[in-house]
Amino acid sequence: MRHNRLRALLNANEPSIGTHILSTWPTLVELVGIAGNYDYVEFTAEYSPFTMHDLDNLGRALELKDLGGMIKVEQTQWTHQAMRAIGSGFQSVLFADLRTVADAEACVAAVRAETPGTGGRLGVGMRRDVGTVKEGGSPAYVEALNDVVIAVMVEKRECVEDLENILSVKGLDMVQFGGSDYSMSMGLTGQRNHPAIKKAERDTIEMALKKGLHPRVELADIKDAAPYLEMGVKHFCIGWDVRVLHDWWRINGEGMRAMINGAAPAAAKTAASTY
């Protein structure tokens, strides 16, 4: 069974850096590996079209570059998508839209082996993670399932209101606050910087640390990392492939358009050199 890079970092209380992709093109995973400095790639499947073949191909690319793989799954597909992603070679799962203790327990069950003491529901499979026919049902397989990193989103009003009990569920590893969803569930849509939203974010990070869990923060710009580092956050997932492309196209397109329309060269140069 393959070494679980993110699990090893968590066990050693070491920091981690990931990045997001919505594309299923495996070459992007390879490019992340070539870039260096990253411990894992999150495939944000909650927002992306994909097939089971895509998961296998992403799993191959992750192994090629010795990267961990995380998949973000949406609420109606927790068990199925987690199972198939793990079988393809992903070693961590980010569960969206938790609301209750029962939801947290269902996330653990979707990942762990169905063996005494784990609370899991996964049985033996003939998938990539076990070499298809090599290690299915072996002790190493059970150990690998029990090492899968379980991350959960705190992004619903009900979840924040019962946060201590939810984060007390045995088996959780990483916790991430979702300001966009939480603001919407509070009737403050789009107000991620509202004092009530920022308080809930801080409370989530503090509660995670109190429970011995690992808070994780998503950043579009690493300039925003400092306040989280001061709070004790060590785990960051930075950038999205689609956002990087959109920003580059917008900024450099505006710069090029200004240049061909005869705008001041200095302004065009500034825009075009942003990346």
C-alpha positions in Angstrom: 0.0 0.0 0.0 1.2 3.5 -0.8 2.6 5.8 1.9 0.1 8.4 3.0 2.0 11.7 2.9 -0.6 13.9 4.5 -1.3 11.4 7.3 2.4 11.4 8.1 2.5 15.2 8.3 -0.5 15.3 10.6 1.0 12.6 12.9 4.2 14.5 13.1 2.3 17.8 13.7 4.1 19.3 10.7 2.5 21.8 8.3 1.1 21.0 4.9 0.4 22.9 1.7 -2.1 21.8 -1.0 -3.7 23.3 -4.0 -7.0 22.8 -5.8 -7.9 21.6 -9.2 -11.3 21.3 -10.9 -9.9 20.0 -14.1 -9.6 16.2 -14.5 -6.5 16.6 -16.8 -3.8 14.5 -15.0 -1.0 16.6 -16.4 -2.0 19.4 -14.0 -1.2 17.1 -11.1 2.1 16.4 -12.7 2.8 20.1 -13.0 2.0 20.7 -9.4 4.5 18.0 -8.6 7.1 19.5 -10.8 6.6 22.9 -9.2 7.6 21.4 -5.8 6.5 22.7 -2.3 3.1 20.9 -2.4 2.2 18.0 -0.3 -1.2 17.1 -1.9 -3.7 18.1 -4.6 -7.3 18.6 -3.8 -9.6 17.6 -6.6 -12.7 19.7 -5.9 -15.2 17.2 -7.2 -18.1 18.9 -5.6 -17.9 21.5 -8.4 -16.5 19.5 -11.3 -17.8 17.0 -13.9 -15.8 13.7 -13.8 -16.0 10.0 -14.5 -14.6 7.0 -12.6 -11.9 6.8 -15.2 -10.9 10.3 -14.4 -10.4 9.4 -10.7 -8.2 6.5 -11.7 -6.1 8.7 -14.0 -5.7 11.4 -11.3 -4.7 8.6 -8.9 -1.9 7.5 -11.3 -0.6 11.1 -11.6 -0.6 11.5 -7.8 1.5 8.4 -7.5 3.8 9.4 -10.3 4.7 12.6 -8.5 4.5 11.2 -4.9 1.7 13.6 -4.0 -1.2 13.1 -1.6 -4.6 13.3 -3.1 -7.7 14.8 -1.5 -11.2 14.8 -2.9 -14.0 17.2 -1.9 -17.4 15.5 -2.1 -20.8 16.9 -1.8 -23.4 15.9 0.7 -25.6 13.4 -1.2 -22.5 11.4 -2.4 -20.4 11.0 0.7 -20.2 7.2 0.7 -20.1 6.5 -3.0 -17.6 9.2 -4.0 -15.3 8.6 -1.0 -15.2 4.9 -1.6 -14.4 5.3 -5.3 -11.8 8.0 -4.8 -10.0 6.0 -2.2 -10.1 3.0 -4.5 -8.5 5.2 -7.2 -5.6 6.2 -5.0 -6.8 9.3 -3.1 -5.8 9.2 0.6 -7.9 12.0 2.1 -11.5 13.1 1.8 -13.0 16.5 2.4 -16.7 16.2 3.3 -19.0 19.2 2.6 -22.2 20.4 4.3 -22.1 18.8 7.7 -24.9 19.8 10.0 -25.1 17.2 12.8 -23.2 14.7 14.9 -24.8 12.0 12.8 -23.4 13.6 9.7 -19.9 13.5 11.1 -20.3 9.9 12.1 -21.5 9.1 8.5 -18.3 10.7 7.1 -16.1 8.5 9.3 -18.2 5.4 8.3 -17.7 6.3 4.6 -13.9 6.1 4.9 -13.0 3.5 7.5 -12.8 -0.3 7.2 -15.8 -2.2 8.4 -13.9 -3.9 11.2 -14.4 -3.8 15.0 -13.7 -0.4 16.7 -13.5 1.8 13.6 -17.1 2.6 12.9 -16.4 2.1 9.3 -18.5 0.6 6.4 -15.9 -0.1 3.7 -15.4 -3.7 2.8 -12.9 -5.3 0.4 -12.6 -4.0 -3.1 -10.7 -4.8 -6.3 -9.5 -1.3 -7.1 -6.3 0.6 -7.8 -5.5 1.2 -4.1 -4.9 -2.5 -3.5 -3.2 -3.2 -6.9 -6.6 -4.5 -8.0 -5.9 -8.2 -7.1 -2.8 -7.9 -4.7 -3.8 -6.6 -1.3 -7.6 -6.5 -1.1 -8.7 -7.6 2.3 -5.2 -7.7 3.7 -4.2 -6.2 7.1 -2.3 -3.5 5.1 -5.6 -2.6 3.3 -7.4 -2.1 6.6 -4.5 0.0 8.0 -4.5 2.1 4.9 -8.3 2.8 5.2 -7.8 3.7 8.8 -5.0 6.2 7.8 -7.2 8.0 5.3 -7.4 11.6 6.4 -10.9 12.8 7.1 -11.5 16.5 6.7 -14.8 18.2 7.2 -16.3 21.6 6.2 -17.9 23.7 8.9 -20.2 25.8 6.8 -23.8 25.5 8.0 -25.5 27.3 10.8 -26.6 24.0 12.5 -23.0 22.8 12.4 -21.6 25.9 14.1 -24.3 25.8 16.7 -23.3 22.3 17.7 -19.7 22.6 16.8 -18.1 21.1 20.0 -20.2 17.9 19.8 -19.6 17.5 16.1 -15.8 18.0 16.5 -15.8 15.4 19.3 -16.7 12.6 16.9 -13.8 10.1 16.9 -12.0 9.8 13.6 -12.0 13.4 12.3 -8.7 14.9 11.4 -8.9 18.3 9.7 -11.5 21.1 10.0 -12.2 23.9 7.5 -14.5 26.8 7.9 -16.6 27.7 4.8 -17.4 31.4 5.0 -19.4 31.6 1.8 -21.9 28.8 2.7 -22.0 29.9 6.3 -22.9 33.5 5.4 -25.6 32.3 3.1 -27.1 30.0 5.8 -27.1 33.0 8.2 -29.0 35.2 5.7 -25.8 37.2 5.1 -25.1 36.0 1.6 -21.8 37.4 0.2 -20.8 39.0 3.5 -17.8 36.8 4.3 -16.2 39.6 6.3 -19.2 40.3 8.4 -18.2 40.3 12.1 -20.5 37.4 12.8 -18.9 35.3 10.0 -15.4 36.2 11.1 -16.2 35.3 14.7 -17.6 31.9 13.6 -14.4 31.3 11.6 -12.2 32.1 14.6 -14.4 30.0 16.9 -14.1 27.0 14.5 -10.3 27.3 14.4 -10.1 27.6 18.2 -12.4 24.7 18.8 -10.5 22.5 16.3 -7.3 23.2 18.1 -8.9 22.6 21.5 -10.1 19.1 20.3 -6.6 18.2 19.0 -7.7 18.5 15.3 -6.0 20.3 12.5 -7.6 23.5 11.1 -7.1 24.0 7.4 -7.6 27.3 5.5 -8.1 28.0 1.8 -6.4 31.0 0.4 -6.6 32.7 -3.0 -3.7 35.0 -2.0 -0.9 34.0 0.3 -0.8 37.6 1.5 -3.8 36.7 3.7 -2.1 33.9 5.6 -0.6 35.9 8.5 -3.7 36.2 10.7 -4.2 32.4 10.4 -0.6 31.6 11.2 -1.0 33.8 14.3 -4.0 31.7 15.3 -2.0 28.5 15.1 -3.1 27.3 11.6 -0.5 25.1 9.9 -2.4 23.7 7.0 -3.2 25.7 3.9 -4.7 24.9 0.5 -3.8 27.7 -1.9 -5.2 28.6 -5.4 -7.6 27.0 -7.8 -6.7 26.1 -11.4 -9.8 27.9 -12.7 -9.2 31.0 -10.7 -5.6 31.2 -11.7 -6.5 30.9 -15.4 -9.4 33.4 -15.1 -7.2 36.0 -13.4 -4.4 35.6 -15.9 -6.8 35.9 -18.8 -8.6 39.0 -17.4 -5.5 40.9 -16.3 -3.3 40.2 -19.4 -6.3 40.5 -21.7 -7.0 44.0 -20.3 -3.4 44.9 -20.7 -3.1 43.6 -24.2 -6.4 45.4 -25.2 -5.1 48.6 -23.7 -1.8 48.3 -25.7 -3.5 47.7 -29.0 -5.9 50.5 -28.4 -3.1 53.0 -27.7 -3.3 53.3 -24.0 -0.4 54.5 -21.9 2.4 51.8 -22.2 3.2 52.0 -18.5 -0.3 51.0 -17.5 -0.4 48.1 -20.0 3.0 46.9 -18.8 1.8 46.8 -15.2 -1.2 44.8 -16.0 0.6 42.3 -18.3 3.4 41.6 -15.7 1.1 40.8 -12.8 1.9 37.1 -13.1 
